[in-house]
């Protein structure tokens, strides 16, 4: 892979996103929100890749996948005025279609296998879980992107910077309570199912359950160092059930931050 490939693709990304810039304040806010999010996911993914001691060529593919992971978000919001896939379209699938239709990866000089690695990382980044039969050369970049994405979403949930904060979800009830099934899932070590979400608190608990879907000790260490778990729990009602959720997730995070990192083979 040529050294200039990533620079070429990053320039293309920014030109593509600028095509969605608008005088419509609502559209512009959401376009800029996802553009900035993408750049932070890129930083997170690069740090994870370096921590994993990825080979230079693989690290470049990870950076490209991070750059393109949310490429479908811009068209999604422009068309549907929501980032909720359930109310619009699967933004990961849309992203792969945009990448393929543009032919940008082939134009940049990536081989067929390299293109497939990037596209699968984009396609898999928002799935509930990775396909169990997927081979390592596709899984590892996807895992890195999934962790990098979640780390920044946690940051966007707790930030006091309104320009980078995830907007309130208007499709859920603004209720003070939460669903017992959501609490039960977390206490049983399960990812919360999206259809179980009924209130804003359920949505926050759903996102907290993502801790069960982090792959790398580095990612858990970021959660601990930045205090994301404590800050998110503080946004929920002060109940015994929420305290139990905190203790459960805190123990899980502490345990996994001590794990050995996964060595990655070249692709």
C-alpha positions as CSV (number, residue, x, y, z in Angstrom):
1,X,0.0,0.0,0.0
2,X,1.4,3.4,-0.9
3,X,2.1,5.8,1.9
4,X,-0.1,8.5,0.3
5,X,-3.2,6.2,0.1
6,X,-4.7,7.2,3.5
7,X,-4.1,10.9,2.8
8,X,-5.9,10.6,-0.6
9,X,-8.8,8.8,1.1
10,X,-9.0,11.3,3.9
11,X,-9.1,14.2,1.4
12,X,-11.9,12.4,-0.5
13,X,-13.8,11.8,2.8
14,X,-13.8,15.5,3.6
15,X,-14.8,16.5,0.1
16,X,-17.7,14.0,0.3
17,X,-18.9,15.3,3.6
18,X,-18.7,18.9,2.5
19,X,-21.2,18.0,-0.1
20,X,-23.8,17.7,2.8
21,X,-22.9,21.1,4.4
22,X,-26.1,23.2,4.5
23,X,-27.5,26.5,5.7
24,X,-30.2,24.3,7.3
25,X,-28.9,24.5,10.9
26,X,-30.3,21.2,12.0
27,X,-28.8,19.3,9.0
28,X,-25.5,21.2,9.4
29,X,-25.3,20.3,13.1
30,X,-25.8,16.6,12.5
31,X,-23.4,16.5,9.6
32,X,-20.7,18.2,11.6
33,X,-21.4,16.0,14.6
34,X,-20.7,12.9,12.6
35,X,-17.7,14.3,10.8
36,X,-16.1,15.2,14.2
37,X,-17.1,11.8,15.6
38,X,-15.4,10.0,12.6
39,X,-12.2,11.8,13.3
40,X,-12.2,10.8,17.0
41,X,-13.0,7.2,16.1
42,X,-10.0,7.4,13.7
43,X,-7.8,8.5,16.6
44,X,-9.2,5.8,18.9
45,X,-8.8,3.0,16.3
46,X,-5.2,4.1,15.6
47,X,-4.4,4.0,19.3
48,X,-5.9,0.5,19.6
49,X,-4.0,-0.7,16.5
50,X,-0.7,0.6,17.9
51,X,-1.4,-1.0,21.3
52,X,-2.0,-4.3,19.5
53,X,1.3,-3.9,17.6
54,X,-0.5,-4.2,14.2
55,X,1.8,-4.3,11.2
56,X,2.0,-0.9,9.3
57,X,-0.1,-2.1,6.4
58,X,-2.8,-3.5,8.6
59,X,-2.8,-0.3,10.7
60,X,-3.4,1.7,7.5
61,X,-6.4,-0.5,6.7
62,X,-7.8,0.0,10.2
63,X,-7.5,3.8,9.8
64,X,-9.3,3.6,6.4
65,X,-12.1,1.5,7.9
66,X,-12.4,4.0,10.8
67,X,-12.5,6.9,8.3
68,X,-15.4,5.2,6.4
69,X,-17.2,3.5,9.2
70,X,-20.0,6.1,9.3
71,X,-19.9,7.3,5.7
72,X,-23.6,6.3,5.4
73,X,-24.7,8.6,8.2
74,X,-24.6,11.8,6.1
75,X,-27.0,10.5,3.4
76,X,-29.1,8.9,6.1
77,X,-29.7,12.1,8.0
78,X,-30.1,14.2,4.9
79,X,-32.8,11.8,3.6
80,X,-34.6,10.7,6.8
81,X,-33.6,13.4,9.4
82,X,-32.7,10.7,12.0
83,X,-29.8,8.6,12.9
84,X,-32.1,5.8,14.2
85,X,-31.6,2.9,11.8
86,X,-34.8,1.3,12.9
87,X,-36.7,4.3,11.7
88,X,-34.8,4.8,8.5
89,X,-32.1,2.6,7.0
90,X,-29.1,0.5,8.1
91,X,-26.4,3.1,7.9
92,X,-23.6,0.5,7.8
93,X,-25.1,-1.2,4.8
94,X,-25.7,2.2,3.2
95,X,-22.1,3.1,3.8
96,X,-20.8,0.0,2.0
97,X,-23.1,0.8,-0.9
98,X,-21.7,4.3,-1.1
99,X,-18.1,3.0,-0.9
100,X,-18.8,0.5,-3.7
101,X,-20.7,2.9,-5.9
102,X,-17.9,5.6,-5.6
103,X,-15.2,3.0,-6.4
104,X,-13.0,5.0,-4.2
105,X,-11.1,2.1,-2.6
106,X,-10.2,0.6,-5.9
107,X,-9.2,4.1,-7.2
108,X,-6.9,4.5,-4.2
109,X,-5.0,1.4,-5.2
110,X,-6.2,-1.0,-2.6
111,X,-6.2,-4.7,-3.6
112,X,-9.4,-6.7,-3.7
113,X,-8.7,-8.3,-0.3
114,X,-7.8,-4.9,1.2
115,X,-11.1,-3.5,0.0
116,X,-13.0,-6.4,1.4
117,X,-11.4,-5.9,4.8
118,X,-12.4,-2.3,4.9
119,X,-15.9,-2.9,3.6
120,X,-16.6,-5.7,6.1
121,X,-15.4,-3.6,9.0
122,X,-17.8,-0.9,7.9
123,X,-20.6,-3.4,7.5
124,X,-20.0,-5.1,10.8
125,X,-19.4,-2.0,13.0
126,X,-23.0,-1.6,14.1
127,X,-24.1,-5.2,14.3
128,X,-25.2,-6.7,17.6
129,X,-22.4,-9.2,17.2
130,X,-19.9,-10.3,14.6
131,X,-20.6,-13.4,12.5
132,X,-19.4,-16.4,14.4
133,X,-17.9,-17.9,11.2
134,X,-15.9,-14.9,10.1
135,X,-12.2,-15.3,9.7
136,X,-9.6,-13.4,11.7
137,X,-8.3,-11.1,9.0
138,X,-11.8,-9.6,8.7
139,X,-12.7,-9.8,12.4
140,X,-9.8,-8.0,14.0
141,X,-10.2,-4.7,12.1
142,X,-13.9,-4.9,12.7
143,X,-13.4,-5.4,16.4
144,X,-11.1,-2.4,16.6
145,X,-13.6,-0.2,14.8
146,X,-16.4,-1.4,17.1
147,X,-14.4,-0.6,20.2
148,X,-13.2,2.8,18.9
149,X,-16.8,3.7,17.9
150,X,-18.2,2.8,21.4
151,X,-15.5,4.7,23.2
152,X,-16.3,7.9,21.4
153,X,-20.1,7.4,21.8
154,X,-19.5,7.1,25.6
155,X,-17.6,10.4,25.4
156,X,-20.3,12.1,23.4
157,X,-22.9,11.0,26.0
158,X,-21.1,12.5,29.0
159,X,-19.5,15.6,27.4
160,X,-20.6,19.1,28.5
161,X,-19.8,20.4,25.0
162,X,-23.2,20.8,23.4
163,X,-21.6,20.9,19.9
164,X,-20.3,17.3,20.4
165,X,-23.0,15.9,22.6
166,X,-25.4,13.2,21.3
167,X,-28.8,14.9,21.0
168,X,-31.7,13.6,23.1
169,X,-33.6,10.8,21.4
170,X,-37.1,12.1,20.7
171,X,-38.6,8.7,19.7
172,X,-38.5,7.3,23.3
173,X,-40.6,8.3,26.4
174,X,-39.0,10.8,28.7
175,X,-39.8,8.6,31.7
176,X,-38.0,8.6,35.0
177,X,-38.0,4.8,35.3
178,X,-36.7,1.9,33.2
179,X,-37.7,-1.5,32.0
180,X,-37.1,-4.4,34.4
181,X,-36.1,-6.6,31.4
182,X,-33.3,-4.2,30.6
183,X,-31.9,-4.3,34.1
184,X,-32.2,-8.1,34.2
185,X,-30.3,-8.4,30.9
186,X,-27.4,-6.4,32.2
187,X,-27.3,-8.2,35.6
188,X,-27.2,-11.5,33.7
189,X,-24.3,-10.3,31.5
190,X,-26.3,-9.9,28.4
191,X,-26.4,-7.2,25.8
192,X,-29.7,-5.4,25.9
193,X,-31.9,-6.0,22.8
194,X,-32.9,-2.8,21.0
195,X,-36.6,-3.7,20.8
196,X,-36.6,-3.7,24.6
197,X,-36.0,0.0,24.7
198,X,-39.0,1.9,25.8
199,X,-37.6,5.0,27.6
200,X,-34.6,7.3,27.5
201,X,-33.2,5.5,30.5
202,X,-33.6,2.2,28.7
203,X,-31.6,3.7,25.9
204,X,-28.8,4.7,28.2
205,X,-28.8,1.3,29.9
206,X,-28.7,-0.3,26.4
207,X,-25.6,1.7,25.7
208,X,-24.0,0.8,29.0
209,X,-24.5,-2.9,28.1
210,X,-22.1,-2.3,25.2
211,X,-19.4,-2.8,27.8
212,X,-20.1,-6.5,27.3
213,X,-19.2,-6.0,23.6
214,X,-15.8,-4.4,24.1
215,X,-12.9,-6.6,22.9
216,X,-9.6,-5.2,24.0
217,X,-8.2,-4.4,27.5
218,X,-7.1,-1.0,26.1
219,X,-10.7,-0.1,25.5
220,X,-11.7,-1.1,29.1
221,X,-8.8,1.0,30.4
222,X,-10.1,4.1,28.6
223,X,-13.5,3.5,30.1
224,X,-11.9,3.4,33.6
225,X,-9.5,6.3,33.1
226,X,-12.2,8.6,31.7
227,X,-14.8,7.5,34.3
228,X,-17.4,6.9,31.6
229,X,-19.2,4.2,33.6
230,X,-19.6,6.4,36.7
231,X,-20.7,9.4,34.6
232,X,-23.3,7.5,32.7
233,X,-24.6,5.8,35.9
234,X,-25.0,9.2,37.5
235,X,-27.4,10.1,34.7
236,X,-29.8,7.3,35.8
237,X,-32.2,7.2,38.7
238,X,-30.6,6.7,42.1
239,X,-32.1,3.2,42.9
240,X,-30.8,-0.1,44.2
241,X,-31.2,-1.7,40.8
242,X,-29.1,1.0,39.2
243,X,-26.5,0.5,41.9
244,X,-26.5,-3.2,41.2
245,X,-26.0,-2.5,37.5
246,X,-23.0,-0.3,38.3
247,X,-21.4,-2.9,40.5
248,X,-21.9,-5.6,37.9
249,X,-20.4,-3.5,35.1
250,X,-17.6,-2.2,37.2
251,X,-16.5,-5.7,38.2
252,X,-16.7,-6.8,34.5
253,X,-14.6,-3.8,33.4
254,X,-12.0,-4.2,36.1
255,X,-11.7,-7.9,35.2
256,X,-11.2,-7.3,31.5
257,X,-8.8,-4.4,31.8
258,X,-6.3,-6.9,33.1
259,X,-6.5,-9.2,30.1
260,X,-3.7,-9.9,27.7
261,X,-3.8,-8.2,24.4
262,X,-4.5,-10.1,21.2
263,X,-1.6,-10.4,18.8
264,X,-2.6,-9.8,15.2
265,X,-1.3,-11.6,12.2
266,X,-0.5,-9.6,9.0
267,X,-3.1,-9.5,6.3
